[in-house]
Amino acid sequence: MRLLVLGGTGFVGGATVTEGVRRGWSVTVFNRGLHGVVPPGVHRLRGDRTAPDGLAALAGGGWDLVVDTWDGAPRVALDAARVLADSVGHYVYVSSGSVYRDPSAHGLDEDSPVVDADADSVDGDYPQLKAGAERAVREVFGDRALIARAGLILGPGEDVGRLPWWLRRVERGGDVLAPGPAGLSVQYVDVRDLAGWMLDAGARRLGATVNAVGRRAQTTMGELLDACVAATGADARLRWTDPARIIAAGVEPWSDLPIWLPTGHPYRGLLEQDVSRAHAAGLTCRPVAETVGDTWQWLREVGEVPPRAGRPHRSSIGLDPTREAAVLAV
């Protein structure tokens, strides 16, 4: 198989390249060449897809499958799809569950309403950008496109820093503010499972829109944080705390306490999506302990969360120790 990855040095793109190489495929990446490295044997084409004639390096190529993780202007995705229309057999676009119009709804499936978006747009918020790019890819590739609406993505290489923050916090030990209830479900996908599934589905020419994430009961906050304690071997004590008390203290779910979205939160539905289509199409997910353990091993090797390739710097996530102590002291 001949695989082209647009990007290829970030979190999902990097995992996809690694998986393609592991399979013995011929792998090409297309990017500006300014961030990250690629494995030996990977062919690198250089270009800036946002610039005039920035896609010129793709001319004359031929690939069985392309994977695109673009999260900028939909017009840029449209331009790339048009350039590749006759040189790529199947297009996989990594979208997001954020495209759904009502992210609080339980059981969101692929037919749930999405935000208004334009394939030719040059701006918008994140949901609009992703929804617009979906439209752009479908407009050009039709049934030759797989739209993978990923949910929460965790695993080695994570450049957002959600699971790494929890691992570093647990590593420090002591009393850890653990957002209750411990049995609250967490729906996510390991980046390696996502990459493998996209390549499998793309290789067999699956043309569909799919919520590409694990099952709703895949794990819980308790299991996730217990796995962090086990992986780090730290002397940490999880202090499970009522959600109302945490929120009353001004602590923000998802940003101050990453991964956690309590029941009733406006975005809770994004961790309760219907994933029957993905799992019927072969998506399987490894145990949470493996994801956490491998992420800890990777984090110890790299030292810190890497910058997000080709994207502006984001504010750090996670709760300041002083604020955490104040909540625990109440």
Secondary structure by P-SEA (a helix, b strand, c coil): cbbbbcccccaaaaaaaaaaaaaccbbbbbccccbbbbcccbbbbbbcccccccccccccccccbbbbbccccaaaaaaaaaaacccccbbbbbcccccccccccccccccccccccccccccccaaaaaaaaaaaaaacccccbbbbbccccccccccccaaaaaaaaaaacccccccccccbbbbbbcaaaaaaaaaaaaaaccccccccccccccccaaaaaaaaaaaaccccccccccaaaaaaacccccccccccccccccccccccccaaaaaaabbbbccaaaaaaaaaaaaaaaccccccccccccccccccaaaaaaaaac
